[in-house]
């Protein structure tokens, strides 16, 4: 189970990475990494249901933008 402190630390880490990004392309990469990290953590916590949600979101983005 994730504690409020862990959520705060995770948010600080990823927001720092986003702030350091020099372009929208880099920021997109940071958020992609953050989402995969959340999915892996959820899987370790016995909740693998984030992978299908992430897959759907990425697929929808692809479909809605010319793919």
Protein Blocks (a to p, Z undefined) as FASTA:
>chain_A
ZZfklmmmmmmmmmmmmmmpcbfklmmmmmmmmmmmmmmmmmmnopaklmmmmmmmmmmm
mmmnoZZ
